[in-house]
Amino acid sequence: MILNGDDPDVLAAPVPVAVVGAGAMGSGIAQIAAQAGHDVHLVDAVDGAARAARERLHATLSRLAGKGKISAEDAAATASRLHVAPTVRALPQVGLVIEAAVEDLTVKQALFAELEARQDAAVLATNTSSLDTSAIASGLHRPDRVIGLHFFNPPPLMRLVEVIHGPHNATEAGGALLDAASELMRRWGKTPVRCTSTPGFIVNRVARPFYGEAQRMVGAGEIDPATLDLAMRDAGFRMGPMELTDLIGQDVNLAVGTSVWEQTGRDPRYEPTDYQRDLVSAGRLGRKSGAGVFTYDDAGVAQNAHADVSRAATITAADAPLAGNPVARTLAMLVNEAVDLVARDEATAEDVDTAMRLGTNYPKGPFEWGREIGFATIADQLTDLDRRYPGGRYRPSPALRDAG
């Protein structure tokens, strides 16, 4: 077994896979694994949830076959590889377990303790989006069995997987395990990037300014949400931050931001905004509740998103003041965050750019923007913003001027 270093190809064959948690993420991961040729055993703490997920997956596979995306034979074969277990205790021995349960550290720690006791040789992976994998593995006899495999929603469509490691993986066997897991993700048609178990990993940490800058500017009355979103779309982003957080769910986005903030010792860079807190307190959670930043009709179309086209162009012009330019402010913060992460040796610049392009659909990676704008220019911009808005949010990374 790979954990003892005597079988570095333990994940090379289509080993049986267990997925714990049959919600949207778990179901999507199960679909990917089954389509890749693995027998997949779904289990969920809620009675009947895993069986219902398998039925939904059967319907999804039938639709894909009906649209010609896969053959009818492949759909039937994939469906036959999807199994249901009533409990974690009832799972057969597998080669890989992927946990996609509720984002609660105590729940995950208890679950992994049970998995360690019942799975003799499986690689134990968590799909956590922001929790420390070392904390999840703490208390285990063999914490080096635990890695992070963070998929993005919806898993069958999103190519990125963050492969997360912590100090508990810092052994020869741990390195081999990460290599094997990365190669497995490639065989599943995914693009793996490696990151240490830093708060928020790559995507959820580097992306915080994309939401935070917008909310601060709108909350201060400097710009209306629709015009800000238009300015960001005109800069190449697929969606503006206000409409995107409405799509994600203001409560979900706030929870991730709060988790990163708490795990970084309440660093002012990541402090959630009162603007977003007020939306959540008022029940304005976004499209799913019918109202968030914008209000929505029954078809999910925003009813009050009226952008000022002329103003969006004016505030983002080359000679526009920095403080009123949401694009320049956001890009400076994204680049700063990425440079800091790489300077801490938590990921490579190449993996950061790949992660942000694939995980958030950004038109460019932060290091691409940094080279284009100039890292020294960004350092000067942040120094200016730090003077204008003191408190530490805009402090430039010491590594910025050496990043070129």
DRENDO-1510 file (C-alpha; in Angstrom, 1 decimal, always signed):
<recs>
REC; n; res; u; v; w
REC; 1; MET; +0.0; +0.0; +0.0 .
REC; 2; ILE; +1.2; +3.4; -0.9 .
REC; 3; LEU; +1.2; +4.7; +2.6 .
REC; 4; ASN; +4.0; +2.3; +3.4 .
REC; 5; GLY; +5.8; +3.2; +0.2 .
REC; 6; ASP; +5.7; -0.3; -1.3 .
REC; 7; ASP; +3.0; +0.3; -4.0 .
REC; 8; PRO; +3.3; +3.7; -5.6 .
REC; 9; ASP; +0.7; +2.7; -8.2 .
REC; 10; VAL; -2.0; +1.9; -5.7 .
REC; 11; LEU; -4.4; +4.3; -7.5 .
REC; 12; ALA; -3.3; +3.4; -11.0 .
REC; 13; ALA; -6.1; +0.8; -11.6 .
REC; 14; PRO; -9.8; +1.7; -11.3 .
REC; 15; VAL; -10.0; +0.8; -7.6 .
REC; 16; PRO; -13.3; +0.9; -5.8 .
REC; 17; VAL; -14.2; +4.4; -4.6 .
REC; 18; ALA; -16.5; +5.4; -1.7 .
REC; 19; VAL; -18.1; +8.9; -1.6 .
REC; 20; VAL; -19.4; +10.0; +1.8 .
REC; 21; GLY; -22.0; +12.7; +1.3 .
REC; 22; ALA; -24.6; +12.4; -1.5 .
REC; 23; GLY; -25.4; +16.1; -2.0 .
REC; 24; ALA; -24.6; +18.0; -5.2 .
REC; 25; MET; -20.9; +17.8; -4.7 .
REC; 26; GLY; -20.8; +14.2; -3.6 .
REC; 27; SER; -23.1; +13.1; -6.4 .
REC; 28; GLY; -21.1; +14.9; -9.0 .
REC; 29; ILE; -17.9; +13.3; -7.8 .
REC; 30; ALA; -19.5; +9.9; -7.8 .
REC; 31; GLN; -20.6; +10.5; -11.4 .
REC; 32; ILE; -17.0; +11.4; -12.5 .
REC; 33; ALA; -15.5; +8.3; -10.8 .
REC; 34; ALA; -18.1; +6.0; -12.2 .
REC; 35; GLN; -17.7; +7.3; -15.7 .
REC; 36; ALA; -13.9; +6.8; -15.3 .
REC; 37; GLY; -14.5; +3.1; -14.7 .
REC; 38; HIS; -14.6; +2.8; -10.9 .
REC; 39; ASP; -17.2; +1.0; -8.8 .
REC; 40; VAL; -18.6; +3.8; -6.6 .
REC; 41; HIS; -20.3; +3.3; -3.2 .
REC; 42; LEU; -22.4; +6.3; -2.1 .
REC; 43; VAL; -23.3; +6.8; +1.5 .
REC; 44; ASP; -25.0; +9.7; +3.3 .
REC; 45; ALA; -25.9; +10.3; +7.0 .
REC; 46; VAL; -29.5; +11.2; +5.9 .
REC; 47; ASP; -31.6; +8.1; +5.4 .
REC; 48; GLY; -32.5; +7.6; +1.7 .
REC; 49; ALA; -30.3; +10.4; +0.5 .
REC; 50; ALA; -27.7; +8.2; -1.2 .
REC; 51; ARG; -30.4; +6.1; -2.9 .
REC; 52; ALA; -32.1; +9.3; -4.2 .
REC; 53; ALA; -28.8; +10.6; -5.4 .
REC; 54; ARG; -28.2; +7.3; -7.4 .
REC; 55; GLU; -31.6; +7.7; -9.0 .
REC; 56; ARG; -30.8; +11.3; -10.0 .
REC; 57; LEU; -27.5; +10.1; -11.4 .
REC; 58; HIS; -29.2; +7.4; -13.5 .
REC; 59; ALA; -31.5; +10.1; -14.9 .
REC; 60; THR; -28.6; +12.4; -15.6 .
REC; 61; LEU; -26.8; +9.6; -17.5 .
REC; 62; SER; -29.9; +8.9; -19.5 .
REC; 63; ARG; -30.2; +12.5; -20.5 .
REC; 64; LEU; -26.6; +12.6; -21.5 .
REC; 65; ALA; -27.1; +9.5; -23.7 .
REC; 66; GLY; -30.3; +11.1; -25.1 .
REC; 67; LYS; -28.3; +14.2; -26.2 .
REC; 68; GLY; -25.6; +12.1; -27.7 .
REC; 69; LYS; -23.0; +13.2; -25.1 .
REC; 70; ILE; -22.2; +9.6; -24.2 .
REC; 71; SER; -23.4; +6.3; -25.7 .
REC; 72; ALA; -26.3; +4.4; -24.4 .
REC; 73; GLU; -23.9; +1.5; -23.6 .
REC; 74; ASP; -21.6; +3.9; -21.6 .
REC; 75; ALA; -24.6; +5.3; -19.7 .
REC; 76; ALA; -25.7; +1.8; -18.8 .
REC; 77; ALA; -22.2; +0.7; -17.8 .
REC; 78; THR; -21.7; +3.8; -15.6 .
REC; 79; ALA; -25.1; +3.4; -13.9 .
REC; 80; SER; -24.2; -0.3; -13.1 .
REC; 81; ARG; -21.1; +0.9; -11.3 .
REC; 82; LEU; -23.1; +3.1; -8.9 .
REC; 83; HIS; -23.9; +1.5; -5.6 .
REC; 84; VAL; -25.5; +2.5; -2.3 .
REC; 85; ALA; -24.3; +1.7; +1.2 .
REC; 86; PRO; -26.6; +2.3; +4.2 .
REC; 87; THR; -23.9; +3.5; +6.5 .
REC; 88; VAL; -20.1; +4.2; +6.6 .
REC; 89; ARG; -19.9; +1.0; +8.7 .
REC; 90; ALA; -21.4; -1.0; +5.8 .
REC; 91; LEU; -19.0; +0.2; +3.1 .
REC; 92; PRO; -16.8; -2.5; +1.6 .
REC; 93; GLN; -13.1; -2.1; +1.5 .
REC; 94; VAL; -12.1; +0.4; -1.2 .
REC; 95; GLY; -9.0; +2.1; -2.5 .
REC; 96; LEU; -10.2; +5.7; -2.2 .
REC; 97; VAL; -12.7; +7.4; +0.0 .
REC; 98; ILE; -13.8; +11.0; -0.8 .
REC; 99; GLU; -15.6; +12.8; +1.9 .
REC; 100; ALA; -18.1; +15.4; +0.8 .
REC; 101; ALA; -20.0; +15.9; +4.0 .
REC; 102; VAL; -21.1; +19.1; +5.8 .
REC; 103; GLU; -18.3; +21.7; +6.2 .
REC; 104; ASP; -17.9; +21.2; +10.0 .
REC; 105; LEU; -14.6; +20.3; +11.5 .
REC; 106; THR; -16.0; +18.3; +14.4 .
REC; 107; VAL; -18.2; +16.2; +12.0 .
REC; 108; LYS; -15.3; +15.6; +9.7 .
REC; 109; GLN; -12.9; +14.5; +12.4 .
REC; 110; ALA; -15.4; +12.0; +13.8 .
REC; 111; LEU; -16.0; +10.7; +10.3 .
REC; 112; PHE; -12.3; +10.3; +9.4 .
REC; 113; ALA; -11.7; +8.5; +12.7 .
REC; 114; GLU; -14.4; +6.0; +11.7 .
REC; 115; LEU; -13.0; +5.7; +8.2 .
REC; 116; GLU; -9.5; +5.0; +9.5 .
REC; 117; ALA; -10.9; +2.3; +11.8 .
REC; 118; ARG; -12.9; +0.5; +9.1 .
REC; 119; GLN; -10.9; +1.1; +5.8 .
REC; 120; ASP; -7.7; -0.9; +6.0 .
REC; 121; ALA; -5.7; +0.6; +3.1 .
REC; 122; ALA; -7.8; +3.3; +1.5 .
REC; 123; VAL; -6.5; +6.8; +0.7 .
REC; 124; LEU; -8.8; +9.1; +2.7 .
REC; 125; ALA; -9.6; +12.4; +0.9 .
REC; 126; THR; -11.6; +15.4; +2.0 .
REC; 127; ASN; -13.4; +17.7; -0.4 .
REC; 128; THR; -13.4; +20.5; +2.1 .
REC; 129; SER; -13.3; +24.0; +0.6 .
REC; 130; SER; -11.6; +25.8; +3.4 .
REC; 131; LEU; -10.9; +23.7; +6.5 .
REC; 132; ASP; -7.3; +22.7; +7.4 .
REC; 133; THR; -6.7; +19.1; +6.3 .
REC; 134; SER; -4.1; +18.7; +9.1 .
REC; 135; ALA; -6.9; +19.6; +11.6 .
REC; 136; ILE; -9.2; +17.0; +10.0 .
REC; 137; ALA; -6.5; +14.4; +10.2 .
REC; 138; SER; -5.5; +15.2; +13.8 .
REC; 139; GLY; -6.1; +12.4; +16.2 .
REC; 140; LEU; -5.7; +9.7; +13.6 .
REC; 141; HIS; -3.1; +7.0; +14.0 .
REC; 142; ARG; -2.1; +7.5; +10.4 .
REC; 143; PRO; -2.8; +11.1; +9.5 .
REC; 144; ASP; -0.6; +10.7; +6.4 .
REC; 145; ARG; -3.5; +8.8; +4.9 .
REC; 146; VAL; -5.5; +12.0; +4.6 .
REC; 147; ILE; -5.2; +14.5; +1.7 .
REC; 148; GLY; -7.5; +17.1; +0.3 .
REC; 149; LEU; -9.2; +16.7; -3.1 .
REC; 150; HIS; -11.2; +19.9; -3.5 .
REC; 151; PHE; -13.5; +19.7; -6.5 .
REC; 152; PHE; -15.5; +22.7; -7.9 .
REC; 153; ASN; -19.2; +22.9; -8.5 .
REC; 154; PRO; -20.5; +21.3; -10.6 .
REC; 155; PRO; -17.8; +18.6; -10.5 .
REC; 156; PRO; -18.7; +16.9; -13.8 .
REC; 157; LEU; -18.2; +20.2; -15.7 .
REC; 158; MET; -15.4; +22.0; -13.7 .
REC; 159; ARG; -11.9; +20.8; -14.7 .
REC; 160; LEU; -10.0; +22.1; -11.6 .
REC; 161; VAL; -9.2; +20.0; -8.5 .
REC; 162; GLU; -7.0; +21.4; -5.7 .
REC; 163; VAL; -4.8; +18.6; -4.3 .
REC; 164; ILE; -4.2; +19.7; -0.7 .
REC; 165; HIS; -1.4; +18.6; +1.6 .
REC; 166; GLY; -0.2; +19.6; +5.1 .
REC; 167; PRO; +2.7; +18.8; +7.4 .
REC; 168; HIS; +1.2; +15.4; +8.0 .
REC; 169; ASN; +1.9; +14.5; +4.4 .
REC; 170; ALA; +5.6; +15.5; +4.6 .
REC; 171; THR; +7.1; +12.1; +4.2 .
REC; 172; GLU; +8.3; +10.1; +1.2 .
REC; 173; ALA; +5.1; +8.0; +1.2 .
REC; 174; GLY; +3.1; +11.2; +1.6 .
REC; 175; GLY; +4.7; +12.7; -1.5 .
REC; 176; ALA; +4.1; +9.5; -3.5 .
REC; 177; LEU; +0.5; +9.6; -2.4 .
REC; 178; LEU; +0.0; +13.2; -3.6 .
REC; 179; ASP; +1.6; +12.3; -6.9 .
REC; 180; ALA; -0.7; +9.3; -7.3 .
REC; 181; ALA; -3.7; +11.3; -6.4 .
REC; 182; SER; -2.8; +14.0; -8.9 .
REC; 183; GLU; -2.3; +11.5; -11.7 .
REC; 184; LEU; -5.7; +9.9; -10.8 .
REC; 185; MET; -7.3; +13.3; -11.2 .
REC; 186; ARG; -5.8; +13.6; -14.7 .
REC; 187; ARG; -7.2; +10.2; -15.6 .
REC; 188; TRP; -10.6; +11.5; -14.5 .
REC; 189; GLY; -10.2; +14.4; -17.0 .
REC; 190; LYS; -9.4; +17.0; -14.3 .
REC; 191; THR; -6.5; +19.5; -14.0 .
REC; 192; PRO; -4.9; +19.1; -10.6 .
REC; 193; VAL; -3.0; +21.9; -8.8 .
REC; 194; ARG; -1.1; +21.5; -5.6 .
REC; 195; CYS; -1.4; +23.7; -2.5 .
REC; 196; THR; -0.5; +23.5; +1.1 .
REC; 197; SER; -3.4; +23.5; +3.6 .
REC; 198; THR; -3.6; +27.3; +3.8 .
REC; 199; PRO; -6.9; +28.9; +4.7 .
REC; 200; GLY; -9.1; +28.8; +1.6 .
REC; 201; PHE; -6.3; +27.0; -0.4 .
REC; 202; ILE; -5.7; +28.8; -3.7 .
REC; 203; VAL; -9.0; +29.7; -5.2 .
REC; 204; ASN; -11.1; +30.6; -2.2 .
REC; 205; ARG; -8.2; +32.7; -0.7 .
REC; 206; VAL; -7.0; +34.5; -3.8 .
REC; 207; ALA; -10.6; +35.3; -4.9 .
REC; 208; ARG; -11.6; +37.1; -1.7 .
REC; 209; PRO; -10.8; +40.6; -3.1 .
REC; 210; PHE; -13.0; +40.0; -6.1 .
REC; 211; TYR; -16.0; +40.1; -3.9 .
REC; 212; GLY; -14.6; +42.3; -1.1 .
REC; 213; GLU; -13.6; +45.3; -3.2 .
REC; 214; ALA; -17.0; +45.3; -4.9 .
REC; 215; GLN; -18.9; +45.1; -1.7 .
REC; 216; ARG; -16.8; +47.9; -0.1 .
REC; 217; MET; -17.3; +50.3; -3.0 .
REC; 218; VAL; -21.0; +49.6; -3.2 .
REC; 219; GLY; -21.5; +49.7; +0.5 .
REC; 220; ALA; -19.7; +53.1; +0.7 .
REC; 221; GLY; -22.0; +54.5; -2.0 .
REC; 222; GLU; -19.2; +55.0; -4.5 .
REC; 223; ILE; -20.9; +53.0; -7.3 .
REC; 224; ASP; -24.1; +51.1; -7.9 .
REC; 225; PRO; -24.0; +47.3; -8.2 .
REC; 226; ALA; -25.1; +47.0; -11.8 .
REC; 227; THR; -22.6; +49.6; -13.1 .
REC; 228; LEU; -19.8; +47.9; -11.1 .
REC; 229; ASP; -20.7; +44.5; -12.5 .
REC; 230; LEU; -20.7; +46.0; -16.0 .
REC; 231; ALA; -17.2; +47.4; -15.5 .
REC; 232; MET; -15.9; +44.1; -14.4 .
REC; 233; ARG; -17.5; +42.2; -17.3 .
REC; 234; ASP; -16.0; +44.8; -19.7 .
REC; 235; ALA; -12.6; +44.0; -18.2 .
REC; 236; GLY; -13.1; +40.3; -19.3 .
REC; 237; PHE; -14.7; +38.7; -16.2 .
REC; 238; ARG; -17.6; +36.4; -17.1 .
REC; 239; MET; -19.7; +37.8; -14.3 .
REC; 240; GLY; -19.5; +40.7; -12.0 .
REC; 241; PRO; -18.9; +40.1; -8.3 .
REC; 242; MET; -22.4; +41.3; -7.3 .
REC; 243; GLU; -24.3; +39.1; -9.6 .
REC; 244; LEU; -21.9; +36.2; -9.0 .
REC; 245; THR; -22.4; +36.3; -5.2 .
REC; 246; ASP; -26.2; +36.4; -5.8 .
REC; 247; LEU; -25.7; +33.2; -7.9 .
REC; 248; ILE; -23.4; +31.5; -5.4 .
REC; 249; GLY; -25.6; +32.5; -2.4 .
REC; 250; GLN; -24.7; +35.5; -0.2 .
REC; 251; ASP; -24.8; +33.2; +2.8 .
REC; 252; VAL; -22.5; +30.6; +1.2 .
REC; 253; ASN; -20.0; +33.3; +0.0 .
REC; 254; LEU; -20.1; +34.9; +3.5 .
REC; 255; ALA; -19.5; +31.6; +5.2 .
REC; 256; VAL; -16.4; +30.9; +3.1 .
REC; 257; GLY; -15.1; +34.4; +3.6 .
REC; 258; THR; -15.7; +34.3; +7.3 .
REC; 259; SER; -13.9; +30.9; +7.5 .
REC; 260; VAL; -10.8; +32.3; +5.8 .
REC; 261; TRP; -10.9; +35.5; +8.0 .
REC; 262; GLU; -11.1; +33.4; +11.2 .
REC; 263; GLN; -8.3; +31.0; +10.1 .
REC; 264; THR; -6.0; +33.9; +9.3 .
REC; 265; GLY; -6.4; +35.4; +12.8 .
REC; 266; ARG; -8.9; +37.9; +11.5 .
REC; 267; ASP; -6.5; +39.5; +9.1 .
REC; 268; PRO; -8.1; +42.7; +7.8 .
REC; 269; ARG; -7.5; +41.6; +4.2 .
REC; 270; TYR; -10.2; +39.1; +4.5 .
REC; 271; GLU; -12.7; +40.7; +6.9 .
REC; 272; PRO; -16.3; +40.2; +5.6 .
REC; 273; THR; -18.2; +43.4; +4.8 .
REC; 274; ASP; -21.1; +44.8; +6.7 .
REC; 275; TYR; -22.8; +45.1; +3.3 .
REC; 276; GLN; -22.8; +41.4; +2.8 .
REC; 277; ARG; -23.6; +40.6; +6.5 .
REC; 278; ASP; -26.6; +42.9; +6.2 .
REC; 279; LEU; -27.9; +41.1; +3.1 .
REC; 280; VAL; -27.7; +37.8; +4.8 .
REC; 281; SER; -29.3; +39.1; +8.0 .
REC; 282; ALA; -32.2; +40.4; +5.9 .
REC; 283; GLY; -32.6; +37.0; +4.2 .
REC; 284; ARG; -31.5; +38.5; +0.9 .
REC; 285; LEU; -29.5; +35.4; -0.1 .
REC; 286; GLY; -29.5; +35.9; -3.8 .
REC; 287; ARG; -31.3; +34.1; -6.6 .
REC; 288; LYS; -32.4; +31.2; -4.4 .
REC; 289; SER; -34.4; +33.5; -2.2 .
REC; 290; GLY; -35.6; +35.8; -4.9 .
REC; 291; ALA; -33.5; +38.8; -3.7 .
REC; 292; GLY; -29.9; +39.5; -2.9 .
REC; 293; VAL; -28.0; +42.5; -4.2 .
REC; 294; PHE; -30.6; +42.4; -7.0 .
REC; 295; THR; -34.2; +41.2; -7.0 .
REC; 296; TYR; -35.2; +38.3; -9.3 .
REC; 297; ASP; -38.3; +37.2; -11.1 .
REC; 298; ASP; -39.4; +33.5; -11.2 .
REC; 299; ALA; -37.1; +32.8; -14.1 .
REC; 300; GLY; -34.1; +34.1; -12.1 .
REC; 301; VAL; -33.7; +37.3; -14.2 .
REC; 302; ALA; -32.6; +40.4; -12.2 .
REC; 303; GLN; -35.2; +43.2; -12.2 .
REC; 304; ASN; -33.2; +46.1; -10.9 .
REC; 305; ALA; -29.8; +45.7; -12.7 .
REC; 306; HIS; -29.7; +48.9; -14.7 .
REC; 307; ALA; -26.1; +49.8; -15.4 .
REC; 308; ASP; -24.8; +53.2; -16.4 .
REC; 309; VAL; -22.7; +52.3; -19.5 .
REC; 310; SER; -21.1; +55.7; -19.8 .
REC; 311; ARG; -20.0; +55.8; -16.1 .
REC; 312; ALA; -18.6; +52.2; -16.3 .
REC; 313; ALA; -16.3; +53.3; -19.1 .
REC; 314; THR; -15.3; +56.5; -17.4 .
REC; 315; ILE; -14.3; +55.1; -14.1 .
REC; 316; THR; -12.1; +52.4; -15.7 .
REC; 317; ALA; -10.3; +54.6; -18.2 .
REC; 318; ALA; -6.6; +54.7; -18.2 .
REC; 319; ASP; -6.5; +58.1; -16.5 .
REC; 320; ALA; -9.3; +57.4; -14.0 .
REC; 321; PRO; -8.5; +57.8; -10.3 .
REC; 322; LEU; -7.5; +54.5; -8.7 .
REC; 323; ALA; -9.8; +54.8; -5.7 .
REC; 324; GLY; -12.9; +54.9; -7.9 .
REC; 325; ASN; -11.8; +52.2; -10.4 .
REC; 326; PRO; -13.2; +48.8; -9.3 .
REC; 327; VAL; -11.1; +47.0; -12.0 .
REC; 328; ALA; -7.8; +48.4; -11.0 .
REC; 329; ARG; -8.4; +48.0; -7.3 .
REC; 330; THR; -9.6; +44.4; -7.7 .
REC; 331; LEU; -6.7; +43.4; -10.0 .
REC; 332; ALA; -4.1; +45.0; -7.6 .
REC; 333; MET; -5.6; +43.0; -4.7 .
REC; 334; LEU; -5.8; +39.7; -6.6 .
REC; 335; VAL; -2.2; +40.0; -7.7 .
REC; 336; ASN; -1.0; +40.9; -4.2 .
REC; 337; GLU; -2.8; +37.9; -2.7 .
REC; 338; ALA; -1.4; +35.6; -5.3 .
REC; 339; VAL; +2.2; +36.9; -4.8 .
REC; 340; ASP; +1.9; +36.5; -1.0 .
REC; 341; LEU; +0.7; +32.9; -1.3 .
REC; 342; VAL; +3.6; +31.9; -3.6 .
REC; 343; ALA; +6.1; +33.8; -1.4 .
REC; 344; ARG; +4.9; +31.7; +1.5 .
REC; 345; ASP; +5.7; +28.6; -0.6 .
REC; 346; GLU; +2.1; +27.4; -0.5 .
REC; 347; ALA; +1.7; +26.9; -4.3 .
REC; 348; THR; +3.6; +27.7; -7.5 .
REC; 349; ALA; +2.8; +30.7; -9.6 .
REC; 350; GLU; +1.9; +28.4; -12.5 .
REC; 351; ASP; -0.6; +26.5; -10.3 .
REC; 352; VAL; -2.1; +29.7; -9.0 .
REC; 353; ASP; -2.7; +31.0; -12.5 .
REC; 354; THR; -4.2; +27.7; -13.6 .
REC; 355; ALA; -6.4; +27.5; -10.5 .
REC; 356; MET; -7.8; +31.0; -11.0 .
REC; 357; ARG; -8.5; +30.6; -14.7 .
REC; 358; LEU; -10.2; +27.2; -14.3 .
REC; 359; GLY; -11.7; +27.5; -10.8 .
REC; 360; THR; -13.2; +31.0; -11.2 .
REC; 361; ASN; -13.2; +31.5; -15.0 .
REC; 362; TYR; -11.0; +34.6; -14.7 .
REC; 363; PRO; -9.7; +35.7; -18.1 .
REC; 364; LYS; -6.1; +35.7; -16.9 .
REC; 365; GLY; -4.2; +34.4; -13.9 .
REC; 366; PRO; -3.0; +36.9; -11.3 .
REC; 367; PHE; +0.7; +36.5; -12.3 .
REC; 368; GLU; -0.3; +37.1; -15.9 .
REC; 369; TRP; -1.9; +40.3; -14.8 .
REC; 370; GLY; +1.0; +41.2; -12.6 .
REC; 371; ARG; +3.4; +40.9; -15.5 .
REC; 372; GLU; +1.1; +42.9; -17.8 .
REC; 373; ILE; +0.5; +45.8; -15.3 .
REC; 374; GLY; +3.9; +45.6; -13.6 .
REC; 375; PHE; +4.4; +44.3; -10.1 .
REC; 376; ALA; +6.1; +47.5; -9.1 .
REC; 377; THR; +3.1; +49.5; -10.3 .
REC; 378; ILE; +0.8; +47.3; -8.3 .
REC; 379; ALA; +2.9; +47.8; -5.2 .
REC; 380; ASP; +2.6; +51.6; -5.8 .
REC; 381; GLN; -1.2; +51.3; -6.2 .
REC; 382; LEU; -1.6; +49.3; -3.0 .
REC; 383; THR; +0.6; +51.8; -1.1 .
REC; 384; ASP; -1.7; +54.6; -2.3 .
REC; 385; LEU; -4.8; +52.6; -1.2 .
REC; 386; ASP; -3.2; +51.8; +2.1 .
REC; 387; ARG; -2.7; +55.5; +2.8 .
REC; 388; ARG; -6.2; +56.3; +1.7 .
REC; 389; TYR; -7.8; +53.4; +3.6 .
REC; 390; PRO; -5.6; +52.6; +6.6 .
REC; 391; GLY; -6.0; +49.5; +8.6 .
REC; 392; GLY; -4.0; +46.8; +6.9 .
REC; 393; ARG; -6.4; +45.6; +4.2 .
REC; 394; TYR; -4.3; +47.1; +1.4 .
REC; 395; ARG; -0.8; +46.5; +2.7 .
REC; 396; PRO; +1.4; +45.4; -0.2 .
REC; 397; SER; +3.2; +42.1; -0.1 .
REC; 398; PRO; +7.0; +42.5; +0.5 .
REC; 399; ALA; +7.4; +40.1; -2.3 .
REC; 400; LEU; +5.7; +42.2; -4.9 .
REC; 401; ARG; +8.7; +44.2; -6.1 .
REC; 402; ASP; +10.7; +41.0; -6.5 .
REC; 403; ALA; +7.9; +39.1; -8.3 .
REC; 404; GLY; +8.8; +40.1; -11.9 .
</recs>
